[in-house]
Structures are given as structure tokens and as C-alpha cells.
Amino acid sequence: MKALNSSVALLSTLTTKHPNMTGALQGYPWMMTGSGKPPSVFSVRKPPEIISLEGWDALWRGLRPGVVRDSVFGGMFFSSWQSLHHAMLDWKAVGMDPQPRSDDEIGPLSPLAVSIAAGTSGSVAAAALIVWTLPNLDQNVPCFPSMSRRRGSF
């Protein structure tokens, strides 16, 4: 806030065309650095520095879309993996005599088959979510969200 107050003090000598100069400067936090350019990524290293430039909300920005994306991915991954796992168990039990009454009687699957099922499930879930993930990538990358382009997001 000290940098914001000094920026407002410097700009207060100019004619005020904007009714809320402090609020306008908070939309462009790099104006508070004095150079008019955003600080480099290497100079903003600790949470207190982010908080001083953008406020507490900057630490939680993007949390809700990330949680929703990961929850949907996890649900799709585990449901498709479970389906593939049961299909592999049924396929293994086809030639058994007598027919097994439970999955425990079939025995374990090979690690390679389980790994292939997990990879396939992850690919299916990632392919389904790529349509939702790609438009939101540019909102998570920049150090200063007010510099990024805003597209339709969550």
C-alpha cells in the first residue's frame, strides 16, 4: 500500500480526470513499481510481494476452476478405469471352470494390463477436458492477471 500511496501522491499533481484514481491504479499494479512496466517474474518471488502488488485475492485466483477441472477429470478417470478393470477381469474369467463367484477368485491382473488401462483412462479423461482446459490456460500463466486476455471462463 505504501507504493500505491506514493503513486497516488505523484499523480495527484496532475489534473484528475478519473474520479477513483486509487482504484484505477489497483487495476494496473505494475504502475506502483515506478517504472510503468510490470516487474519481472524473477523479482516477485514470495507471497508477501504478490500480496503487496495485487492484494490477497491474487493468491486464490483460479482456485475454483482448478478444483472443478480436477474433480471432473478424477471422476472421468476413475469411472473409465473401473469399467476397463471389470472388463479385463471378465475377460480373464472366461475360460475358468467353475465360473468364479467373485472378483477375488479370478486373481490379480498383470501390472502391464493395469498400466495400459490407467493410461487409456487418463487419455480419455484428458481428451474430454481439453475443450474446457485450453481456453483457460492463458488466465493461469501470467504473473499479472490484468495483463491477460479475458475469454469466456468459469
C-alpha positions in Angstrom: 0.0 0.0 0.0 3.0 2.3 0.6 3.8 2.1 -3.1 0.2 2.8 -4.0 0.0 5.9 -1.8 3.3 7.3 -3.2 2.0 6.7 -6.8 -1.2 8.5 -6.0 0.7 11.3 -4.4 2.9 11.7 -7.5 -0.1 11.6 -9.8 -2.2 13.9 -7.7 -0.4 16.9 -9.1 -2.0 16.1 -12.5 -5.5 17.1 -13.3 -7.8 14.4 -12.2 -9.9 13.1 -15.0 -10.7 9.8 -13.2 -12.9 10.0 -10.1 -11.2 7.0 -8.4 -7.5 7.2 -9.1 -6.6 4.6 -6.4 -9.0 2.1 -7.8 -7.7 2.7 -11.3 -4.1 2.1 -10.2 -5.0 -1.1 -8.4 -6.2 -2.5 -11.8 -2.6 -2.0 -13.1 -0.4 -3.0 -10.2 2.9 -2.5 -12.1 2.2 1.3 -12.1 3.1 1.1 -8.4 6.7 -0.1 -9.2 7.6 3.3 -10.5 8.8 2.3 -13.9 5.5 1.9 -15.6 6.4 -1.7 -16.6 5.4 -4.9 -14.8 8.2 -6.3 -12.6 9.9 -9.4 -14.0 8.8 -12.8 -12.8 12.1 -13.2 -11.0 11.6 -10.2 -8.8 8.3 -11.4 -7.4 9.2 -14.5 -5.5 7.3 -14.6 -2.3 3.7 -14.4 -1.4 4.1 -11.1 0.5 5.4 -9.5 -2.7 2.4 -10.8 -4.6 0.0 -9.5 -1.9 1.6 -6.1 -1.9 1.2 -5.8 -5.7 -2.2 -7.4 -6.3 -3.8 -8.0 -2.9 -4.9 -11.1 -1.1 -7.3 -12.2 -3.8 -4.3 -12.9 -6.2 -3.3 -15.9 -4.1 -6.7 -17.6 -4.6 -7.3 -16.6 -8.2 -8.1 -19.6 -10.4 -8.7 -21.9 -7.4 -12.4 -22.6 -8.2 -11.9 -23.5 -11.9 -8.9 -25.7 -11.0 -10.9 -27.6 -8.4 -13.8 -28.1 -10.8 -11.4 -29.3 -13.6 -9.6 -31.7 -11.4 -12.8 -33.1 -9.9 -14.3 -33.7 -13.3 -11.0 -35.3 -14.5 -10.8 -37.5 -11.5 -14.4 -38.7 -11.9 -14.0 -39.4 -15.6 -10.6 -41.2 -15.0 -11.8 -43.5 -12.2 -15.1 -44.3 -13.7 -13.5 -45.3 -17.1 -10.7 -47.1 -15.2 -13.2 -49.1 -13.2 -15.1 -50.1 -16.3 -11.9 -51.2 -18.0 -10.8 -53.1 -14.9 -14.0 -55.0 -14.7 -13.9 -55.8 -18.5 -10.4 -57.2 -18.0 -11.4 -59.3 -15.1 -14.4 -60.7 -17.0 -12.1 -61.4 -20.0 -9.7 -63.3 -17.7 -12.6 -65.3 -16.1 -14.0 -66.5 -19.5 -12.1 -69.8 -19.6 -12.2 -70.6 -15.8 -14.1 -73.8 -14.8 -16.0 -73.5 -12.5 -17.1 -69.9 -13.0 -15.8 -67.6 -10.3 -18.4 -66.2 -7.9 -16.4 -63.0 -7.1 -13.6 -61.0 -8.4 -11.3 -62.3 -5.7 -11.5 -65.8 -7.1 -10.2 -64.6 -10.5 -6.9 -63.4 -9.2 -4.8 -60.3 -9.8 -4.3 -58.8 -13.3 -0.9 -58.3 -14.7 0.8 -54.9 -14.0 1.1 -54.2 -17.7 -2.6 -54.6 -18.3 -3.5 -52.4 -15.3 -1.0 -49.8 -16.5 -2.5 -49.8 -20.0 -6.0 -49.4 -18.5 -4.8 -46.5 -16.4 -3.1 -44.8 -19.4 -6.2 -45.3 -21.6 -8.5 -43.9 -18.8 -6.2 -40.9 -18.3 -6.1 -40.2 -22.1 -9.9 -40.4 -22.3 -10.4 -38.0 -19.4 -7.8 -35.6 -20.7 -9.2 -35.6 -24.2 -12.7 -34.9 -22.9 -11.5 -32.0 -20.8 -9.1 -30.4 -23.4 -12.0 -28.3 -24.8 -12.5 -26.7 -21.4 -8.9 -26.5 -20.4 -7.3 -24.8 -23.4 -9.3 -21.6 -23.4 -8.4 -21.1 -19.7 -4.7 -21.7 -19.9 -3.8 -18.1 -20.6 -5.5 -17.0 -17.4 -3.3 -19.1 -15.2 0.1 -18.3 -16.8 0.7 -14.5 -16.5 2.0 -13.1 -13.3 -0.4 -10.2 -13.5 -4.0 -11.2 -14.5 -4.9 -7.8 -15.6 -2.4 -8.1 -18.4 -4.0 -11.4 -19.7 -6.8 -11.6 -22.2 -10.1 -12.5 -20.8 -12.1 -15.1 -22.6 -15.2 -17.0 -21.6 -14.2 -18.7 -18.4 -15.8 -20.4 -15.4 
